[in-house]
Amino acid sequence: MIAVLGLLVGVVLGLVLQPDVPLGLEPYLPIAVVAALDAAFGGLRAFLDGIFDDKVFVISFVSNVVIAAAIVYVGDRLGVGGQLSTGVIVVLGIRIFSNVAAIRRHLFHA
């Protein structure tokens, strides 16, 4: 419940304050958002399965964002940032859809 409240507070603060993202971090923001969504849907799935652990959720959330950003950073340094960004988005997108499908099956028994 605390995570949901934190998410809502963060969204409201982001909408009200409209922070600017530094130019050097702009390529990493979409990757970080998708990685955070992956962790959020994974946490919801774990909650519905009755195996949610807040420590695992926080570690998963932070590590997903850091690892995804690190992969894109290394790709930028190697000159293949766009390709690695696409790869990260595809992999995390597949995980998100998998988690959403499991959530749907759990909620609607379909």
C-alpha positions, -999 to 999 in steps of 0.1 A, spaced: 0 0 0 29 23 8 43 17 -27 10 27 -44 8 58 -23 44 67 -31 36 62 -68 6 84 -67 25 111 -48 53 109 -73 29 112 -103 11 142 -88 44 159 -80 57 153 -115 25 167 -130 25 198 -107 62 206 -107 70 195 -143 107 190 -138 131 194 -167 153 164 -175 189 173 -182 199 169 -218 225 142 -210 199 120 -193 172 123 -219 181 90 -237 179 71 -204 145 84 -192 123 62 -215 144 31 -206 141 39 -169 103 44 -171 98 10 -189 121 -7 -164 101 8 -136 68 -3 -152 82 -38 -154 90 -38 -117 56 -24 -109 37 -50 -129 59 -77 -114 51 -65 -79 14 -64 -87 16 -99 -100 35 -111 -69 9 -94 -47 -19 -112 -65 -1 -145 -63 4 -139 -25 42 -139 -27 49 -101 -26 79 -90 -5 85 -53 -2 123 -57 0 124 -78 -32 102 -52 -49 124 -23 -40 156 -42 -50 139 -53 -82 127 -17 -90 161 -1 -84 181 -28 -101 159 -29 -132 163 8 -137 201 8 -130 208 -22 -152 187 -9 -181 203 25 -179 238 9 -177 231 -13 -208 221 18 -227 251 38 -214 275 11 -225 257 10 -259 262 47 -262 299 44 -255 302 16 -281 282 35 -307 252 11 -307 230 29 -281 199 29 -303 201 -9 -309 207 -17 -273 179 7 -263 155 -12 -286 167 -45 -272 160 -34 -236 126 -20 -246 117 -53 -263 128 -75 -235 111 -54 -208 80 -51 -230 77 -88 -232 81 -91 -194 54 -64 -189 30 -82 -213 37 -115 -196 30 -100 -161 -2 -82 -174 -14 -115 -188 -9 -133 -155 -26 -104 -137 -55 -107 -161 -58 -144 -156 -57 -139 -119 -84 -112 -118 -108 -125 -145 -100 -162 -144 -95 -161 -181 
